[in-house]
């Protein structure tokens, strides 16, 4: 199969930027693989409606190299994490110079946003040659509505962007032929999984692979397909070693843990993911801190009803939007003043709501405390007679008990 061969290049440890700089074989010479998926997931954050030339929402294709060469990069990357990432310039230069990526074409750009229904959805189709297409779903942008939709996953079985992802996959499938690969970073990974799980059988048969790069899982299984062997074979979920976001609601074990050059939550940045020999540099398990946080968050979510989770998230969201900022960037531009507004608004909540918010936060603190005590409590001593051979220096006896 074109997309599933684990062939790599002989490069040293690096990240997706060094991979792009060093790997110059085309997709016909080296099949599409997981690192390519993360590169495409980053490309999906581009504002293709503001590029030059702009990308149409229909099947009219635009060469990716031309877009990167002729567009203003700050405009192309505005309002996303790419705006502030120090590796963005190197990423753009590598993309424009890459023999592997520059001849890709872009089409079917979708960008939907609504504060009213708390929806932030964007997707792009990248044509890889030989009739194959990669459908990239964008992760969360910097808008409050986008982040609110992410948190809605904790109490809603289906969010608006998931419905749009389902429609997008079916729409592109009906307008194209050949194999389809779908994926995304952050919430985009969740959308890719959801679309593959609920799409019609004839579309699903064309899906060669599904990539979820540190995206959350689901409150409830979207369809029985999630337990089928065919889906397990298609899915490649990757999370960084201290993943927090990608482990939300995740109950499965079939994910790969990627080493990262960053710390804590900053590992969510795709540029921090380490690449070795053409594939992600992986380790066996998550870091202890990630396991601790995941266990505590899971217990906290299970301790609250869906109604309680919704009420808590909605109230916190309303406090933030009361500052009249519409994004994290706007909020941080007047951080002190906006923080004062939130504190003031919180103090004026009705007594019942205020008590609910404080008790909910306190319950999370209690769970974190219990998890900490549980993990650092010394194991009870077990006394037993010492056997002489236990300390024998012979290699045959050293490990006997």
VOZA-74562 format. One line per field, with one value per residue: residue in one letter; x, y, z of N, C-alpha, C in turn. Coordinates in steps of 0.2 Angstrom, whole numbers. Layout:
% residues N
residu: c(A  ...)
nxx: c(X  ...)
nyy: c(Y  ...)
nzz: c(Z  ...)
caxx: c(X  ...)
cayy: c(Y  ...)
cazz: c(Z  ...)
cxx: c(X  ...)
cyy: c(Y  ...)
czz: c(Z  ...)
//
This chain:
% residues 401
residu: c(X  X  X  X  X  X  X  X  X  X  X  X  X  X  X  X  X  X  X  X  X  X  X  X  X  X  X  X  X  X  X  X  X  X  X  X  X  X  X  X  X  X  X  X  X  X  X  X  X  X  X  X  X  X  X  X  X  X  X  X  X  X  X  X  X  X  X  X  X  X  X  X  X  X  X  X  X  X  X  X  X  X  X  X  X  X  X  X  X  X  X  X  X  X  X  X  X  X  X  X  X  X  X  X  X  X  X  X  X  X  X  X  X  X  X  X  X  X  X  X  X  X  X  X  X  X  X  X  X  X  X  X  X  X  X  X  X  X  X  X  X  X  X  X  X  X  X  X  X  X  X  X  X  X  X  X  X  X  X  X  X  X  X  X  X  X  X  X  X  X  X  X  X  X  X  X  X  X  X  X  X  X  X  X  X  X  X  X  X  X  X  X  X  X  X  X  X  X  X  X  X  X  X  X  X  X  X  X  X  X  X  X  X  X  X  X  X  X  X  X  X  X  X  X  X  X  X  X  X  X  X  X  X  X  X  X  X  X  X  X  X  X  X  X  X  X  X  X  X  X  X  X  X  X  X  X  X  X  X  X  X  X  X  X  X  X  X  X  X  X  X  X  X  X  X  X  X  X  X  X  X  X  X  X  X  X  X  X  X  X  X  X  X  X  X  X  X  X  X  X  X  X  X  X  X  X  X  X  X  X  X  X  X  X  X  X  X  X  X  X  X  X  X  X  X  X  X  X  X  X  X  X  X  X  X  X  X  X  X  X  X  X  X  X  X  X  X  X  X  X  X  X  X  X  X  X  X  X  X  X  X  X  X  X  X  X  X  X  X  X  X  X  X  X  X  X  X  X  X  X  X  X  X  X  X  X  X  X  X  X  X  X  X  X  X  X  X  X  X  X  X)
nxx: c(4  3  4  8  21  35  47  62  73  91  94  100  95  82  69  53  56  70  69  61  71  81  76  73  67  53  36  33  45  48  36  22  21  21  27  27  13  12  18  9  -2  3  4  -10  -14  -12  -18  -27  -37  -32  -21  -9  -8  -26  -34  -46  -63  -68  -64  -53  -36  -21  -4  7  20  20  11  18  29  24  16  13  21  18  5  -1  1  -5  -15  -13  -4  8  12  20  30  47  52  45  49  60  53  44  54  60  49  46  58  58  59  51  39  35  28  16  -2  -15  -32  -50  -52  -59  -66  -74  -82  -90  -97  -109  -113  -102  -91  -77  -69  -59  -52  -41  -37  -23  -15  -6  0  -1  -14  -17  -24  -22  -32  -32  -36  -39  -32  -35  -37  -32  -44  -57  -69  -65  -57  -67  -75  -67  -67  -80  -80  -80  -92  -101  -108  -107  -99  -100  -90  -86  -97  -95  -83  -86  -95  -86  -76  -84  -89  -77  -72  -82  -80  -67  -55  -47  -35  -37  -30  -32  -30  -24  -18  -19  -35  -39  -34  -43  -55  -52  -52  -65  -72  -68  -73  -87  -91  -98  -98  -93  -84  -76  -69  -60  -51  -35  -26  -27  -22  -19  -13  -9  -22  -38  -48  -64  -80  -90  -90  -90  -95  -98  -87  -75  -70  -66  -55  -50  -51  -41  -30  -29  -27  -16  -11  -2  7  15  28  24  11  -4  -16  -19  -22  -34  -49  -45  -46  -40  -25  -17  -8  7  21  29  46  50  57  53  46  33  17  20  25  15  17  21  34  42  43  53  62  69  79  69  57  46  54  52  46  43  33  22  28  30  24  14  6  1  -6  -15  -22  -28  -36  -45  -51  -57  -66  -75  -80  -90  -106  -112  -120  -115  -102  -104  -110  -100  -89  -96  -98  -85  -81  -89  -85  -72  -75  -82  -73  -72  -63  -58  -50  -35  -24  -28  -33  -21  -14  -19  -17  -16  -27  -38  -38  -41  -54  -60  -59  -67  -79  -81  -83  -95  -104  -119  -123  -125  -120  -107  -103  -104  -94  -82  -82  -81  -68  -61  -63  -56  -43  -42  -42  -30  -22  -24  -19  -6  -2  -4  5  17  18  27  30  23  34  40  44  56  66  84  92  107  112  108  116  127  140  141  136  126  118  115  103  93  80)
nyy: c(-6  11  21  15  10  8  16  25  39  41  51  61  64  75  87  90  100  99  86  89  97  88  76  73  65  62  58  47  41  39  33  41  45  45  56  65  67  75  86  90  93  104  113  115  125  137  152  150  157  170  170  172  165  165  151  141  136  126  112  118  118  124  127  123  127  140  147  148  155  167  173  184  179  182  185  174  165  171  173  160  147  146  159  164  155  150  143  144  152  145  133  137  141  129  121  128  125  112  97  86  92  103  103  99  101  112  112  114  122  125  135  139  148  152  161  160  147  141  137  132  128  121  115  107  101  92  88  74  68  55  53  53  60  71  74  87  92  106  111  119  136  153  158  162  155  144  137  135  126  115  111  108  95  88  86  85  74  75  88  104  105  92  87  95  90  77  79  86  76  67  75  79  66  63  71  67  55  40  35  41  50  55  67  76  89  91  97  94  81  74  77  71  57  56  59  48  37  39  40  36  18  16  27  25  14  19  26  26  29  35  49  55  68  71  74  75  61  53  56  47  32  36  27  9  5  9  -1  -10  -21  -16  -2  0  -4  6  18  29  35  48  55  67  65  70  72  81  86  77  65  67  60  48  31  20  10  10  20  30  35  50  57  73  89  99  106  100  106  113  104  101  108  105  107  103  90  75  68  54  45  46  44  46  49  38  33  20  23  36  50  51  62  65  54  55  67  64  53  60  70  62  55  66  71  60  61  70  75  76  87  95  97  104  116  121  123  132  143  147  151  161  171  174  179  190  200  206  202  193  183  173  180  194  194  193  204  214  210  212  221  213  202  207  211  198  193  202  200  187  188  194  184  175  168  154  150  154  147  134  134  136  125  115  118  115  102  96  100  92  79  80  81  69  60  63  60  46  42  45  39  28  11  -3  -11  -28  -41  -54  -69  -67  -74  -83  -85  -74  -64  -68  -67  -73  -74  -83  -84  -72  -65  -73  -76)
nzz: c(0  -4  7  18  20  30  27  28  29  30  41  54  72  73  69  62  53  50  44  32  26  23  17  1  -8  -19  -17  -25  -25  -11  0  7  24  42  48  37  37  49  44  34  42  49  38  36  44  38  31  19  12  12  5  -9  -24  -19  -12  -19  -14  -21  -33  -39  -42  -34  -35  -21  -19  -26  -19  -6  -10  -16  -7  8  22  36  35  30  41  51  67  72  81  74  71  81  83  84  74  62  51  46  43  32  23  20  15  3  -4  -5  -14  -12  -7  -14  -26  -23  -24  -19  -14  -12  0  16  28  42  54  70  83  89  88  93  85  76  62  50  35  23  7  1  -13  -18  -29  -41  -40  -27  -11  3  16  27  43  52  68  84  84  89  94  106  104  97  106  116  109  109  123  124  120  131  137  126  114  101  92  83  73  71  64  52  48  44  33  25  22  15  4  -3  -6  -15  -26  -30  -36  -31  -18  -1  12  29  41  56  67  85  89  76  73  81  73  61  65  69  57  49  56  55  41  25  20  7  6  16  13  4  12  16  27  44  53  69  77  93  97  105  112  112  120  119  110  93  83  80  72  77  85  76  67  55  56  66  60  50  58  65  79  87  101  111  124  136  135  137  131  120  127  133  137  131  130  124  120  109  104  99  107  107  107  114  112  120  135  146  143  132  123  114  103  86  81  91  91  90  77  69  58  48  54  68  83  96  112  125  134  141  150  168  174  164  165  178  177  168  174  185  179  172  182  188  178  177  189  189  182  166  164  175  170  159  164  172  162  153  162  165  152  149  158  153  140  144  145  133  124  110  107  113  111  110  123  131  127  135  148  163  165  160  167  180  177  175  188  195  189  193  206  207  203  205  221  221  209  211  222  216  206  214  222  212  207  218  220  210  214  226  220  213  224  231  221  221  234  233  224  229  241  252  248  257  268  266  275  275  277  274  261  258  245  239  239  232  221  210  193  190  201  206  204  210  222)
caxx: c(0  7  5  9  27  39  53  64  79  96  96  101  90  80  62  50  60  76  66  60  77  85  72  71  63  46  31  33  51  47  29  19  22  18  30  23  6  12  20  3  -6  5  2  -17  -15  -11  -24  -27  -41  -28  -14  -8  -15  -30  -36  -54  -67  -70  -58  -48  -30  -16  2  9  26  18  8  23  34  21  11  16  21  15  -3  -2  2  -8  -20  -12  2  14  13  25  35  53  54  41  53  64  48  42  59  61  43  47  63  58  57  46  32  33  24  9  -7  -20  -39  -56  -51  -65  -65  -80  -82  -96  -97  -115  -114  -96  -88  -71  -68  -55  -49  -38  -35  -17  -14  1  2  -3  -21  -19  -25  -22  -37  -30  -41  -35  -33  -38  -34  -32  -50  -60  -74  -62  -55  -73  -78  -63  -69  -87  -80  -80  -99  -106  -106  -105  -98  -102  -84  -86  -102  -92  -78  -90  -97  -80  -73  -89  -89  -70  -73  -87  -77  -61  -54  -40  -34  -38  -27  -34  -26  -24  -15  -24  -42  -39  -34  -50  -60  -50  -54  -72  -74  -67  -78  -94  -92  -101  -94  -89  -79  -71  -65  -55  -47  -29  -23  -30  -17  -21  -7  -10  -29  -42  -53  -72  -84  -93  -88  -95  -98  -94  -81  -69  -67  -65  -48  -48  -49  -35  -24  -28  -26  -9  -11  4  6  21  29  21  4  -10  -22  -20  -24  -41  -54  -42  -46  -36  -18  -13  -5  14  23  35  50  50  63  50  43  26  11  23  26  10  20  23  41  46  43  59  62  75  78  63  51  46  58  47  48  38  27  21  32  26  20  8  2  -2  -11  -21  -26  -31  -41  -50  -55  -61  -71  -79  -84  -94  -110  -112  -123  -110  -96  -106  -111  -93  -86  -99  -97  -78  -80  -93  -80  -67  -78  -84  -68  -73  -57  -61  -44  -30  -19  -31  -33  -14  -12  -21  -17  -18  -34  -43  -38  -45  -61  -63  -59  -72  -85  -82  -85  -102  -108  -124  -120  -126  -115  -100  -101  -103  -87  -77  -82  -78  -61  -58  -63  -50  -37  -42  -40  -23  -18  -24  -15  1  0  -4  11  24  18  32  27  24  40  39  50  57  73  89  95  114  114  105  122  132  143  140  130  120  114  114  96  89  76)
cayy: c(0  17  25  12  7  11  17  31  41  40  57  61  66  82  88  90  105  95  81  92  99  82  71  76  61  63  53  41  38  37  33  45  42  48  63  69  69  81  92  93  96  111  117  116  131  142  156  150  162  176  168  174  166  162  144  140  131  120  108  121  117  129  124  125  131  146  150  150  160  173  176  186  174  184  185  166  162  175  170  153  146  148  166  165  149  153  138  145  154  139  128  140  140  121  120  131  122  105  93  82  95  110  101  97  107  113  114  112  125  127  139  141  151  155  162  158  139  139  132  134  123  123  109  109  95  92  82  72  65  49  52  52  66  71  79  90  96  111  111  125  143  157  161  159  150  138  133  133  120  109  109  105  88  84  85  84  68  78  96  106  104  85  86  98  86  71  82  88  70  64  80  78  59  62  75  65  48  38  34  46  50  60  68  83  90  94  95  92  74  71  78  66  51  56  58  41  33  39  41  30  13  17  32  22  9  23  29  22  30  41  51  59  70  74  76  71  56  54  55  40  30  38  21  3  5  11  -7  -15  -22  -12  5  -1  -4  13  23  30  41  50  60  68  61  73  74  82  87  71  60  68  55  42  25  15  10  9  26  30  41  53  61  80  94  105  103  100  108  116  98  101  111  100  108  100  82  73  64  50  40  47  43  49  45  36  29  15  25  43  52  50  68  65  48  57  72  60  49  65  73  57  54  72  71  55  62  76  73  80  94  99  99  109  122  124  126  138  149  150  154  168  176  176  183  197  205  208  200  187  178  173  186  200  194  194  211  218  204  214  223  208  198  211  211  192  193  206  197  181  190  196  179  174  164  147  148  155  141  128  135  135  118  111  118  112  95  95  101  86  73  80  79  61  56  64  56  39  40  46  35  23  4  -6  -16  -35  -44  -61  -71  -67  -81  -82  -85  -68  -59  -72  -63  -77  -72  -88  -84  -65  -63  -77  -73)
cazz: c(0  -5  12  25  20  35  24  31  27  35  44  61  76  72  69  55  48  47  40  26  23  21  13  -5  -12  -20  -14  -29  -23  -4  1  12  31  48  48  31  39  53  40  31  47  50  32  36  48  34  29  12  9  12  2  -16  -26  -14  -13  -19  -10  -25  -34  -43  -38  -34  -33  -15  -20  -28  -13  -1  -14  -17  -1  14  27  42  34  29  47  57  71  74  85  69  71  86  84  81  68  57  45  43  40  26  18  19  11  -3  -7  -4  -19  -9  -5  -17  -31  -20  -25  -14  -16  -7  6  20  34  45  61  72  90  91  89  96  80  73  58  44  32  16  3  -2  -18  -17  -35  -43  -38  -19  -8  10  19  33  47  56  75  87  83  95  96  112  102  95  113  119  106  112  130  124  119  138  139  121  111  94  91  76  69  69  58  46  45  41  27  21  19  10  -1  -7  -9  -21  -31  -32  -36  -29  -11  3  18  32  48  59  74  90  88  69  74  83  68  56  67  68  50  46  59  53  34  22  19  1  7  21  9  0  16  17  33  48  58  74  81  99  97  110  110  112  126  118  103  87  79  81  68  81  88  71  65  49  58  70  55  47  63  68  84  90  106  114  130  142  132  141  127  116  131  135  135  128  134  121  121  103  102  99  112  103  111  112  114  124  142  148  138  126  119  109  97  82  80  96  91  87  71  68  52  44  58  75  88  100  118  126  138  143  156  174  175  160  167  184  175  164  179  189  175  170  188  189  173  179  196  187  177  159  166  179  166  154  168  174  156  151  166  164  146  149  162  148  134  147  144  126  120  106  107  118  109  113  131  134  126  141  153  169  165  158  173  185  175  177  195  197  187  197  213  206  201  210  226  220  204  213  226  212  203  219  224  207  206  224  219  206  219  230  217  212  231  232  216  223  240  231  220  233  248  251  248  263  269  267  279  274  279  269  258  257  238  236  238  229  215  204  188  190  207  208  204  214  227)
cxx: c(4  9  7  16  32  46  55  70  85  99  97  95  88  73  59  53  66  74  65  66  81  82  70  68  56  42  31  40  51  40  28  19  20  21  28  16  7  14  14  -2  -4  3  -6  -19  -14  -18  -25  -32  -38  -22  -14  -5  -19  -32  -44  -57  -69  -64  -53  -41  -25  -10  5  15  24  15  13  27  31  17  16  15  17  7  -5  -3  -2  -14  -19  -5  9  16  19  30  41  55  50  44  57  59  46  48  60  55  44  52  63  55  52  39  30  29  17  4  -12  -27  -44  -55  -58  -63  -71  -79  -88  -96  -103  -116  -107  -92  -82  -68  -64  -52  -46  -36  -28  -16  -7  4  0  -10  -23  -20  -25  -27  -34  -35  -37  -37  -35  -34  -34  -38  -53  -66  -71  -60  -62  -76  -74  -65  -76  -86  -80  -87  -104  -103  -104  -104  -99  -96  -84  -91  -99  -87  -81  -92  -91  -77  -78  -89  -83  -70  -77  -84  -70  -61  -48  -40  -34  -34  -30  -31  -27  -20  -20  -31  -43  -38  -40  -55  -58  -53  -62  -75  -74  -71  -85  -96  -95  -96  -90  -83  -74  -66  -59  -50  -41  -26  -27  -24  -20  -15  -9  -17  -33  -46  -60  -75  -88  -91  -93  -98  -94  -88  -75  -66  -66  -57  -46  -47  -43  -29  -23  -26  -19  -10  -4  3  13  22  26  14  -1  -16  -24  -23  -31  -46  -52  -42  -42  -29  -14  -11  3  16  30  39  50  55  60  48  36  21  14  25  21  12  23  31  45  47  49  58  69  74  72  56  51  50  53  50  42  32  27  26  27  22  13  3  -2  -7  -17  -25  -31  -37  -47  -54  -60  -67  -77  -83  -89  -99  -109  -114  -118  -104  -98  -107  -104  -90  -89  -98  -90  -78  -84  -89  -75  -70  -81  -79  -68  -67  -60  -56  -39  -25  -22  -31  -26  -12  -14  -22  -20  -25  -39  -43  -42  -53  -64  -64  -66  -79  -87  -85  -93  -107  -114  -121  -120  -121  -108  -98  -100  -96  -82  -76  -79  -71  -58  -58  -57  -43  -37  -40  -33  -19  -18  -20  -8  3  0  3  18  24  22  28  28  30  37  45  50  65  78  91  103  116  112  111  128  134  142  134  124  116  112  107  91  86  75)
cyy: c(6  21  22  8  11  12  24  33  41  47  56  64  73  83  88  95  102  89  84  95  94  77  75  72  62  57  47  37  35  38  38  41  47  55  67  71  75  87  95  96  103  116  119  122  137  146  156  155  169  175  171  168  163  155  144  135  125  116  111  121  122  126  127  129  139  150  153  155  167  177  179  181  176  184  178  163  165  171  162  153  147  155  168  160  151  148  140  147  149  134  131  140  133  119  122  128  115  101  89  85  100  109  99  103  107  115  112  115  127  130  142  143  154  155  160  151  137  134  136  128  125  116  111  102  96  86  80  69  58  48  52  59  65  76  81  94  100  110  118  131  146  160  158  154  144  134  131  126  114  107  106  98  84  83  84  78  70  85  98  105  97  84  89  93  80  74  83  82  67  68  79  71  59  66  73  57  46  37  41  45  56  61  75  83  93  92  92  84  71  72  72  59  51  55  51  36  33  40  35  24  13  22  29  17  13  26  24  23  36  43  56  61  74  77  72  65  58  53  48  38  32  33  15  2  6  4  -12  -15  -17  -5  5  -1  3  18  23  37  42  55  61  65  64  76  75  82  81  65  61  63  49  36  19  15  10  16  26  36  44  58  68  84  99  101  104  102  110  110  97  104  106  101  105  93  80  68  61  45  40  45  46  45  44  32  25  18  33  44  51  56  67  59  51  62  68  56  54  68  68  56  60  72  66  56  67  73  78  87  98  101  105  116  125  127  132  144  152  154  161  173  178  181  190  202  208  207  194  181  178  179  192  200  196  201  216  213  206  216  218  203  201  211  204  191  196  203  191  183  192  190  178  168  157  145  149  149  135  128  133  128  113  111  115  105  92  95  95  80  74  79  72  57  57  60  48  37  41  42  29  16  1  -11  -23  -38  -51  -62  -70  -73  -79  -81  -78  -63  -63  -68  -67  -75  -77  -87  -77  -63  -68  -74  -79)
czz: c(0  2  19  25  25  33  26  27  32  38  51  65  74  73  62  50  46  43  33  22  20  17  7  -10  -13  -17  -18  -27  -16  -2  7  19  36  49  43  34  44  49  37  36  49  44  33  40  44  32  22  8  9  8  -5  -20  -20  -17  -13  -15  -14  -27  -38  -39  -39  -31  -26  -15  -22  -23  -8  -4  -14  -12  4  19  33  41  33  36  53  61  73  78  80  69  76  87  80  75  62  50  42  40  33  21  15  14  4  -7  -8  -11  -18  -9  -10  -23  -29  -22  -20  -17  -10  0  10  26  37  52  63  80  93  93  92  91  77  69  52  41  25  13  0  -7  -19  -24  -35  -40  -31  -17  0  12  26  37  52  64  78  85  89  98  102  110  100  101  116  116  108  118  129  123  126  140  133  117  104  94  84  71  67  63  52  43  42  34  22  18  14  4  -6  -10  -15  -27  -33  -33  -33  -21  -7  10  22  39  50  65  79  89  80  69  76  77  62  58  66  61  47  50  57  46  31  20  12  1  11  18  5  5  18  24  37  53  63  78  87  99  102  107  110  118  125  111  98  83  81  77  72  84  82  69  60  51  62  65  51  52  65  73  87  96  109  121  136  139  137  136  123  120  134  133  132  132  130  122  115  100  103  103  109  108  109  115  119  131  142  142  132  121  113  103  93  81  85  96  87  82  70  63  49  47  64  79  94  107  120  130  139  149  162  175  170  162  173  182  172  169  183  185  173  176  190  185  175  185  195  182  171  160  170  175  162  158  170  168  153  155  165  158  146  153  157  143  137  146  138  122  116  105  112  117  112  120  134  132  131  147  160  170  164  164  179  183  176  184  198  195  191  203  213  204  207  215  224  215  206  218  222  209  208  221  218  206  212  223  215  210  223  227  215  218  232  228  218  229  238  228  224  240  247  251  254  263  269  269  277  275  273  267  256  250  235  235  235  222  209  199  188  196  209  209  207  220  233)
//
